Amino acid sequence: MKRVPDAQVKSLSKDYSFEIYNDVLELPDAWTDLVQERNSFLDTPFLAALQKSPPTGVENRYVILKLNGKAVGVVLLQLIDYRLKDSLKNLTDGDIRSWSDQLKLRLSSVLNFRLLVIGNLLLSGEHAFLFDDTIVSREQGIDLILKTLPQIRRQIEQEDGRKVSGVMIKDLESPLSANQRKGLMHQVTFQPNMSMKLEREWKNRDDYLADLLSKYRIRARRAFKKARDIQIREWSLEEIETNRMTLHKLYRAIADKATFNMLNLEADYLPSLKRELGEGFRFFGYENKEGELLGFCTLIENGTAYDAHFLGLEETSNKRYQLYLNMLFDMLAKAIEKPAINSIVFGRTALEIKSSIGARPKEMYCYIKHFNSAFNLVIGWLIRRYDPVEEWQARHPFKTTTVDVLQQA
C-alpha cells in the first residue's frame, strides 16, 4: 500500500475539516482517543491486522473529521477493485442453464469498477464510524460524512491517479432519512445480521439448554453425541501460523460454496489477527481421534460482545459430525462462560440454523451509487438479481418464558 507520511487536510467549511490517512501506523493519538475501546473493529490493533493481510484487491483509508481542529469523528473506508464476474460462483460458460444465466454472465463481464466502501466488507454490523457524541450526534456525523464524500473521493483519486466508480455505505443499523438519500444512492437490503442476547442466569451450556423447548434440546444433545469423538482445542499463534495453508483451504471450502462472494481472504489473515489481537481473538480447532484437522471457528471480542468471525470445515466431516451446528453451540458456550460477554453476533449467513439455536435477525441497511448515471439507474436491480435474498423460516427454540420475550425484543 502506498504510504503518505503526512495526512492531507481539507477544509469542509469555516469550522470543519478532514484528514485522510493511508497507513494505520501513522494515525495520530486522536484516533485512539476517540475510539477508546468503544469498537474493537475501529481500534488500531484490528486495523493493523487487516492492513498487514488485507483481502485480495482491498485497501483501507482512515478519515478523521475535525471541528475547529478537534477530532470529532473517525471513519473507515475501503477501496476495492471489484469485478462482479469474480464474485459469482458456479456461473461460467459451462454452467449456463437459461437466458437469465446468460444475461447475468454477460452483464457480470462488464461490471468492473473501483468501489469506495464506507464500512468493512469483512464484517456484519455498523463498524464504519464513531463520533464524539458530546459534540456530534450519530445523525449529524452521518450528515457530515455524506457532505464530505465528494471531497474525499476527489482527494483519493488525485493521490491514487485512478478514478473511483462508485460508493457504498455498508450496514447501517437504521435507514438514512429522505434528505440524506436525496439524489444520492439506492438502498439495498442484504441478509439480516443474526445475534443473540445472553441471559444473566446462564452460567454454562446446561443452563442454556434448560431454557430450550424439548425438541430443540433433544436436537442439541443429538448433535453433541455425533461429535463426541471430536477434540476441540483453542490454538496458539504458533499453531495458527504453522497450519495457515491448511486453514486457508478449509476456509475456501466454505467460501467457494457461496453463490456470491465479494472478497477473498489471504492465508496470512488469521495469523495476523492472532498476532495483533492476542486474547481478543480466539481460534478453535476441531480434530478427530487421529489428530486430523476437520475444521475451525473463530471469535473476536468487541466490548461486551463476541463476534463470530470466519470459519472453515470439510463438508464430509460436517455431515458426519454435524460440525457446523456444534460450532455454533460451542461459540455460544464460550460466550456464556465469559462473564464480561453479554451477547454474541453470528453474522448474516445460514440464517435458519442460527435462528434454531436462539439468534434473532436485525436488518442492516446498505446504500450504493455508481457515478456513471446509466449504470446507476440499474445497479440496485442488478445487486438484487446477483445476490438474491435467502428464503428461511424463523425458529423459536425457547420455552414461552421471559427468555423468549427478551430474545425477540
C-alpha positions as CSV (number, residue, x, y, z in Angstrom):
1,M,0.0,0.0,0.0
2,K,1.3,3.5,-0.9
3,R,2.3,5.4,2.2
4,V,1.6,9.1,2.7
5,P,3.8,10.3,5.6
6,D,1.6,13.4,6.3
7,A,-2.2,13.3,6.1
8,Q,-3.8,15.6,3.6
9,V,-6.0,18.2,5.3
10,K,-9.1,19.6,3.5
11,S,-11.5,22.3,4.7
12,L,-15.2,21.4,4.7
13,S,-16.5,24.8,5.9
14,K,-15.4,27.6,8.2
15,D,-15.3,25.1,11.1
16,Y,-15.0,21.6,9.8
17,S,-12.1,19.8,8.1
18,F,-11.0,16.2,7.5
19,E,-7.7,14.3,7.2
20,I,-7.2,11.1,5.2
21,Y,-4.5,8.6,6.2
22,N,-3.3,5.7,4.1
23,D,-1.4,3.8,6.9
24,V,-2.7,2.8,10.3
25,L,0.8,3.3,11.8
26,E,0.5,7.0,11.0
27,L,-2.8,7.5,12.7
28,P,-2.5,10.2,15.4
29,D,-3.4,9.7,19.1
30,A,-6.7,11.5,18.3
31,W,-8.0,8.3,16.5
32,T,-7.3,6.1,19.5
33,D,-8.6,8.7,22.0
34,L,-11.9,8.9,20.2
35,V,-12.3,5.1,19.7
36,Q,-11.4,4.3,23.3
37,E,-12.2,0.6,23.0
38,R,-15.8,1.5,22.0
39,N,-15.5,-0.7,18.9
40,S,-12.7,-3.2,18.6
41,F,-13.1,-3.2,14.8
42,L,-12.2,0.5,14.6
43,D,-9.3,0.2,17.1
44,T,-5.8,0.2,15.8
45,P,-4.9,-3.5,16.6
46,F,-7.7,-4.9,14.4
47,L,-7.0,-2.3,11.7
48,A,-3.3,-3.2,11.8
49,A,-4.1,-6.9,11.3
50,L,-6.3,-6.1,8.4
51,Q,-3.7,-3.8,6.8
52,K,-1.0,-6.4,7.1
53,S,-3.1,-9.1,5.4
54,P,-6.0,-7.5,3.5
55,P,-8.4,-9.4,1.3
56,T,-7.4,-9.6,-2.3
57,G,-7.7,-6.2,-4.0
58,V,-8.8,-4.2,-0.9
59,E,-7.1,-1.2,0.6
60,N,-8.0,0.8,3.7
61,R,-8.2,4.5,4.2
62,Y,-8.8,6.2,7.5
63,V,-10.6,9.6,7.8
64,I,-10.6,11.9,10.9
65,L,-13.3,14.5,11.0
66,K,-12.4,17.7,12.8
67,L,-14.3,20.6,14.3
68,N,-12.2,23.7,15.0
69,G,-9.1,21.4,14.8
70,K,-10.5,18.9,17.3
71,A,-11.2,15.3,16.2
72,V,-14.9,14.6,16.5
73,G,-15.3,11.5,14.3
74,V,-13.4,8.6,12.7
75,V,-14.4,6.8,9.5
76,L,-13.1,3.6,8.0
77,L,-13.0,3.5,4.2
78,Q,-12.2,0.5,2.0
79,L,-11.3,0.7,-1.7
80,I,-11.9,-2.5,-3.7
81,D,-11.2,-3.2,-7.3
82,Y,-14.4,-5.0,-7.9
83,R,-15.0,-7.5,-10.7
84,L,-18.5,-8.9,-10.5
85,K,-17.7,-11.9,-12.5
86,D,-15.0,-12.9,-9.9
87,S,-17.7,-12.7,-7.2
88,L,-20.1,-15.1,-8.8
89,K,-19.7,-18.8,-8.1
90,N,-20.9,-21.6,-10.3
91,L,-21.7,-19.2,-13.2
92,T,-19.3,-19.9,-16.0
93,D,-19.8,-20.5,-19.7
94,G,-20.2,-24.2,-19.0
95,D,-22.9,-23.7,-16.3
96,I,-25.4,-21.6,-18.3
97,R,-28.8,-23.1,-18.0
98,S,-31.2,-20.3,-19.0
99,W,-31.4,-17.0,-20.8
100,S,-31.3,-15.4,-17.3
101,D,-28.0,-17.0,-16.5
102,Q,-26.7,-15.9,-19.9
103,L,-27.7,-12.3,-19.2
104,K,-26.1,-12.4,-15.8
105,L,-22.9,-13.7,-17.2
106,R,-22.8,-11.1,-20.0
107,L,-23.5,-8.2,-17.6
108,S,-21.0,-9.5,-15.0
109,S,-18.2,-9.4,-17.6
110,V,-18.5,-5.7,-18.0
111,L,-19.3,-4.7,-14.4
112,N,-15.7,-4.0,-13.2
113,F,-15.1,-0.9,-11.2
114,R,-13.3,0.7,-8.3
115,L,-15.7,1.0,-5.3
116,L,-15.3,3.2,-2.3
117,V,-16.9,1.5,0.8
118,I,-17.8,3.3,4.0
119,G,-17.5,0.3,6.3
120,N,-15.8,-3.0,6.4
121,L,-16.6,-5.8,3.9
122,L,-15.3,-8.5,6.3
123,L,-17.8,-7.8,9.0
124,S,-21.6,-7.7,9.6
125,G,-22.8,-4.7,11.6
126,E,-22.2,-1.0,11.9
127,H,-18.5,-0.7,12.0
128,A,-17.9,2.2,9.7
129,F,-17.6,5.2,12.0
130,L,-17.6,6.6,15.6
131,F,-18.2,10.1,16.8
132,D,-17.6,12.2,19.9
133,D,-21.3,12.1,20.9
134,T,-20.8,15.0,23.3
135,I,-20.2,17.2,20.3
136,V,-21.6,15.4,17.2
137,S,-24.6,13.0,17.3
138,R,-24.7,9.9,15.1
139,E,-27.1,11.5,12.7
140,Q,-25.1,14.7,12.5
141,G,-22.0,12.6,11.9
142,I,-23.6,10.7,9.0
143,D,-24.7,14.0,7.5
144,L,-21.1,15.2,7.7
145,I,-19.8,12.1,6.1
146,L,-22.3,12.5,3.2
147,K,-21.4,16.1,2.7
148,T,-17.7,15.2,2.8
149,L,-17.9,12.3,0.3
150,P,-17.3,14.4,-2.9
151,Q,-14.1,15.9,-1.5
152,I,-12.9,12.5,-0.1
153,R,-13.5,11.0,-3.5
154,R,-11.6,13.7,-5.3
155,Q,-8.6,13.5,-2.9
156,I,-8.4,9.8,-3.2
157,E,-8.5,10.0,-7.0
158,Q,-5.7,12.6,-7.0
159,E,-3.5,10.6,-4.7
160,D,-4.0,7.3,-6.5
161,G,-4.2,8.6,-10.0
162,R,-7.3,6.4,-10.6
163,K,-11.0,7.0,-10.8
164,V,-13.5,5.9,-8.2
165,S,-16.5,4.5,-10.0
166,G,-19.0,4.2,-7.1
167,V,-19.6,4.4,-3.4
168,M,-21.3,2.1,-0.9
169,I,-22.3,2.7,2.7
170,K,-22.4,-0.7,4.4
171,D,-24.5,-2.0,7.3
172,L,-26.2,1.0,8.9
173,E,-28.4,0.0,11.9
174,S,-31.1,2.4,10.8
175,P,-32.0,3.7,7.4
176,L,-30.9,7.1,6.0
177,S,-33.5,9.8,6.1
178,A,-35.1,11.0,2.9
179,N,-33.0,14.1,2.9
180,Q,-29.8,12.1,3.4
181,R,-30.7,9.9,0.5
182,K,-31.9,12.6,-1.8
183,G,-30.1,12.4,-5.1
184,L,-27.6,10.1,-3.6
185,M,-27.9,6.3,-3.8
186,H,-30.0,3.1,-3.9
187,Q,-31.0,1.4,-0.7
188,V,-30.2,-2.3,-0.8
189,T,-31.0,-4.8,2.0
190,F,-29.0,-7.9,2.2
191,Q,-29.4,-10.7,4.7
192,P,-30.1,-9.7,8.3
193,N,-27.4,-9.9,10.9
194,M,-28.1,-12.7,13.4
195,S,-27.3,-12.0,17.1
196,M,-28.2,-13.3,20.5
197,K,-28.5,-11.9,23.9
198,L,-27.1,-14.0,26.8
199,E,-29.3,-14.3,29.9
200,R,-27.7,-13.4,33.2
201,E,-28.9,-16.7,34.7
202,W,-26.8,-18.7,32.1
203,K,-23.5,-19.7,33.7
204,N,-22.8,-22.7,31.4
205,R,-24.2,-24.6,28.4
206,D,-26.5,-26.7,30.6
207,D,-28.3,-23.6,31.8
208,Y,-28.9,-22.5,28.3
209,L,-30.2,-26.0,27.3
210,A,-32.6,-25.9,30.2
211,D,-34.4,-22.9,28.7
212,L,-34.9,-24.7,25.3
213,L,-38.1,-26.4,24.2
214,S,-37.8,-30.1,24.5
215,K,-37.4,-30.8,20.7
216,Y,-34.6,-28.3,20.4
217,R,-32.8,-29.6,23.5
218,I,-33.1,-33.2,22.1
219,R,-31.7,-31.9,18.8
220,A,-28.8,-30.2,20.5
221,R,-27.9,-33.3,22.5
222,R,-28.1,-35.4,19.4
223,A,-25.6,-33.1,17.7
224,F,-23.3,-33.3,20.8
225,K,-23.4,-37.1,20.6
226,K,-22.4,-37.1,17.0
227,A,-19.3,-35.0,17.8
228,R,-18.3,-36.9,21.0
229,D,-15.1,-38.2,19.4
230,I,-14.1,-34.7,18.2
231,Q,-11.4,-32.9,20.1
232,I,-12.0,-29.1,20.4
233,R,-8.9,-27.1,21.3
234,E,-8.0,-23.5,21.4
235,W,-4.9,-22.8,19.3
236,S,-1.9,-20.6,19.9
237,L,-0.4,-18.1,17.4
238,E,2.4,-20.6,16.6
239,E,-0.1,-23.3,15.7
240,I,-2.2,-20.9,13.5
241,E,0.9,-19.8,11.7
242,T,2.3,-23.3,11.2
243,N,-1.0,-24.5,9.7
244,R,-2.1,-21.4,7.9
245,M,-2.3,-23.1,4.4
246,T,-4.4,-25.9,5.7
247,L,-6.7,-23.4,7.4
248,H,-7.0,-21.4,4.2
249,K,-8.0,-24.5,2.4
250,L,-10.8,-25.2,4.9
251,Y,-11.9,-21.5,4.7
252,R,-12.0,-21.7,0.9
253,A,-14.1,-24.9,1.1
254,I,-16.9,-22.8,2.7
255,A,-16.3,-19.6,0.7
256,D,-16.3,-21.3,-2.7
257,K,-19.8,-22.7,-2.0
258,A,-21.4,-19.3,-1.8
259,T,-23.2,-18.2,-5.0
260,F,-21.9,-14.6,-4.4
261,N,-18.7,-13.7,-2.7
262,M,-17.4,-10.1,-2.8
263,L,-13.9,-10.8,-1.5
264,N,-11.3,-13.5,-0.7
265,L,-9.1,-13.7,2.4
266,E,-5.4,-14.4,2.1
267,A,-3.7,-17.2,4.1
268,D,-1.9,-14.8,6.5
269,Y,-5.1,-13.2,7.7
270,L,-5.9,-15.4,10.6
271,P,-2.3,-15.4,12.0
272,S,-2.3,-11.6,11.6
273,L,-5.4,-11.4,13.7
274,K,-4.0,-13.5,16.5
275,R,-0.7,-11.6,16.4
276,E,-2.4,-8.2,16.8
277,L,-5.4,-9.0,19.0
278,G,-3.9,-11.6,21.3
279,E,-6.5,-13.0,23.7
280,G,-9.1,-10.8,21.9
281,F,-9.0,-13.3,19.0
282,R,-9.9,-16.9,19.9
283,F,-9.3,-19.7,17.5
284,F,-10.8,-23.2,18.0
285,G,-9.6,-26.2,16.0
286,Y,-11.7,-29.4,15.6
287,E,-9.7,-32.6,15.3
288,N,-10.7,-36.3,15.0
289,K,-9.1,-39.1,17.1
290,E,-6.3,-39.4,14.6
291,G,-5.4,-35.7,15.1
292,E,-6.6,-34.7,11.6
293,L,-7.9,-31.1,11.5
294,L,-11.6,-31.2,10.3
295,G,-12.5,-27.5,10.8
296,F,-12.1,-24.4,12.8
297,C,-14.1,-21.4,14.1
298,T,-13.1,-18.0,15.5
299,L,-14.4,-15.3,17.8
300,I,-13.4,-11.7,18.2
301,E,-14.1,-9.8,21.4
302,N,-15.8,-6.5,20.8
303,G,-16.6,-4.8,24.1
304,T,-19.3,-6.9,25.8
305,A,-19.9,-9.0,22.6
306,Y,-18.3,-11.8,20.9
307,D,-18.4,-11.6,17.1
308,A,-18.3,-15.0,15.3
309,H,-15.7,-14.4,12.6
310,F,-14.5,-16.7,9.7
311,L,-14.6,-20.4,9.9
312,G,-13.7,-23.4,7.8
313,L,-14.7,-27.0,7.6
314,E,-14.6,-30.1,5.5
315,E,-18.0,-31.0,4.0
316,T,-17.9,-34.7,4.6
317,S,-16.9,-34.2,8.3
318,N,-19.7,-31.6,8.6
319,K,-22.3,-34.1,7.6
320,R,-20.8,-36.9,9.7
321,Y,-20.4,-34.9,12.9
322,Q,-22.9,-32.1,12.4
323,L,-19.8,-29.9,12.7
324,Y,-21.3,-26.6,11.8
325,L,-24.1,-26.9,14.3
326,N,-21.7,-28.0,17.0
327,M,-19.5,-25.0,16.2
328,L,-22.5,-22.6,16.8
329,F,-23.2,-24.3,20.2
330,D,-19.5,-24.2,21.1
331,M,-19.2,-20.5,20.3
332,L,-22.3,-19.8,22.3
333,A,-20.9,-21.8,25.2
334,K,-17.6,-19.8,25.1
335,A,-19.6,-16.6,25.3
336,I,-21.7,-17.8,28.2
337,E,-18.7,-18.9,30.1
338,K,-17.0,-15.4,30.0
339,P,-18.8,-13.1,32.5
340,A,-17.9,-9.9,30.6
341,I,-19.7,-11.1,27.4
342,N,-23.5,-10.5,27.2
343,S,-24.2,-11.1,23.6
344,I,-22.9,-12.9,20.5
345,V,-23.1,-11.8,16.9
346,F,-23.3,-14.7,14.4
347,G,-23.4,-12.8,11.1
348,R,-25.6,-13.0,8.1
349,T,-25.2,-16.5,6.7
350,A,-27.1,-19.7,7.4
351,L,-30.0,-17.8,9.0
352,E,-32.3,-20.6,9.8
353,I,-29.9,-22.8,11.6
354,K,-28.7,-19.8,13.7
355,S,-32.3,-19.0,14.4
356,S,-32.8,-22.5,15.7
357,I,-30.3,-22.0,18.5
358,G,-31.9,-18.7,19.5
359,A,-30.3,-16.0,17.4
360,R,-32.6,-13.2,16.1
361,P,-32.3,-11.2,12.9
362,K,-31.5,-7.5,12.8
363,E,-32.0,-5.7,9.5
364,M,-29.0,-3.8,8.2
365,Y,-29.2,-1.1,5.5
366,C,-26.7,-0.6,2.7
367,Y,-26.6,2.2,0.1
368,I,-24.8,2.2,-3.2
369,K,-24.3,4.7,-6.0
370,H,-22.5,4.3,-9.3
371,F,-21.1,7.6,-10.6
372,N,-22.0,6.6,-14.2
373,S,-25.6,7.8,-14.5
374,A,-26.6,5.0,-16.8
375,F,-25.2,2.2,-14.5
376,N,-26.7,4.0,-11.5
377,L,-30.2,3.6,-12.9
378,V,-30.0,-0.2,-12.7
379,I,-27.3,-1.0,-10.1
380,G,-29.8,-1.6,-7.3
381,W,-31.7,-4.1,-9.5
382,L,-28.5,-5.8,-10.5
383,I,-27.4,-6.3,-6.9
384,R,-30.7,-7.9,-6.0
385,R,-30.5,-10.1,-9.1
386,Y,-27.0,-11.3,-8.3
387,D,-27.4,-11.6,-4.6
388,P,-31.0,-12.8,-4.0
389,V,-32.4,-12.9,-0.5
390,E,-32.3,-16.3,1.1
391,E,-35.7,-17.8,2.0
392,W,-35.7,-19.0,5.5
393,Q,-38.1,-19.7,8.4
394,A,-37.6,-18.1,11.8
395,R,-37.4,-20.6,14.7
396,H,-38.4,-20.1,18.3
397,P,-36.4,-22.6,20.3
398,F,-37.0,-21.2,23.8
399,K,-39.8,-22.0,26.2
400,T,-42.5,-19.4,26.4
401,T,-40.9,-17.5,29.2
402,T,-39.2,-14.2,29.9
403,V,-36.2,-15.6,28.0
404,D,-38.3,-16.0,24.8
405,V,-39.7,-12.5,25.2
406,L,-36.2,-10.9,25.8
407,Q,-34.7,-12.8,22.9
408,Q,-37.3,-11.4,20.5
409,A,-37.0,-7.8,21.8
